[in-house]
Amino acid sequence: MIGNLESFQDELAASGFPPLVNKRAGAGFRGGIATHDLGPLRLVSLDTPESACVGREHDARDGENLAVKVMARGRTRIEQGRGDAELGPTDLVLLDPTRSLRFESTAASHVTILVPRRELRIRPAQIDRLIGVRIDGSHGPGALVSVLARQSARSTTGFREAEALRSAAAVVELIAVALEARLGDEQPAPDEWLRSRIAGYIEARLADPDLSPPGIAAAHHMSVRRLHKLFEDQPLTVAALIRRRRLERCRAELTGSGRTVTAVAARWGFSDPTHFSKLFKATYGYTARALMTSNRAQTTKTRTAGPEKDGGDHGRQQQEEEQHGEGEHRPPR
C-alpha cells in the first residue's frame, strides 16, 4: 500500500508500531507499507523516503513485542539504548518499542518482524546489551535471519494454522541464535549459562499455572536444592522471578487489553484472584482494578477532550480521587 504521511502513519500504528515523528516528512511524502502475520509474528514491509525520526519512550502496553528490523535497500543509522547502529542492506538490529528511539535513513526498504517478547526466551539483561546494536546480515546466523525475513514478508499466505505456528517457531529460533551469536565471544561461566537457560525456560512458560521450582529442576535434570543454589546470589529467587515476571505480564495486559482482572490473572498463572490482588497491590502500591480504571478514564478523556479542556490540575486531581478513593496509591500516568 502506498500513501501520504497521514495514511502511512495510520497504517503503521495499526500494524503495532508506536508513533514516530518524522522531521523530514513534507507534503510530498509517499510511503509504502504491507503487513503479514505468521502465527504470533507480524511482518511489516516498509518503503520510505529519506527520513529523520524520533520516538519517545512508551509505557508497558507497548512492551508485548520486540522488533527485529532488517534492511533490504538503503542505509539507516539508529540510536536506541546504549546502541548506535549503522545499517546497510541485509543488516539487522533489535529494537524495543517501549524505549526512546532516533534514526536517520536514506530512501529505504526494510522488513520489521514484531516478535512477542515471551517467545524469544532471552534474558532482560541480554536484551539490554543487544538493543540498538548492528547485526551483520551478510554471513552467519544474521544472514539466515536477513534472508528469511525478506523472503517471508512476501510469502506468508497459504499457511494452515499449525504450519504457521511451526514456521514462526523456526523463525524465532533463528532470531535467538543470531542474537546470542552477537553477544560476542565472551563465554559465560557454566552457572551463568545455566541460569540464562532456566530464565528462558521460565519466560516461555509463565502462563502455565503449574510452573514451579520442582518442575523446572526436573526439566533441567537437577535437584531442587541445586536449582535454588544457582540463584542464591541473584536479586530474585526462582519462585520470586516467576512471580515478578507474571505480575509484569499482568500489569502490561491490564493497561490495554480491556479484559477483566480475573481473566488476566488466570491467563498468567494466578488461579486465586484474591491472592493476585493482594500481591499486585503489595508490589506496585495500587490495585489492578485501579490501574484499569485509571487507564479507561485517561483513554476516555483523551478521546473527548484535548489537553486544554481537561479542567486543569485541580479538576484532574478531583477526578482521580473520585475514581480511586482518598488515600489509595494511584497508578502512574
Buried (B, 14 or more C-beta within 10 A) or exposed (E): EEBEBEBBBEBBEEBBBBEBEBEEBEEEBEBBBBBBBBBBBBBBBBBBBEBBBEBEEBBBBBBBBBBBBBBBEBBBBBBBBEBEBEBBBBBBBBBBBBBEBBBBBEEBBBBBBBBBBBBBBBBEEBBBBBBBBBBBBEEBBBBBBBBBBBEBBEEBEEBEEEEBBEBBBEBBEBBBBBBBBBBEEEEEEEEEEBBBEBBBBBBBBBEEEEBBBEBBBEEBEBEBEEBBEBBEEEEEBBBEBBBEBBBBBBBBBBBBBEBBBEEBBBBBBBEEBEEBBEBBBEEBEBBBBBBBBBBEBEEEBEEEEEEEEBEEEEEBEEBBEEBBEEEBEBBEE
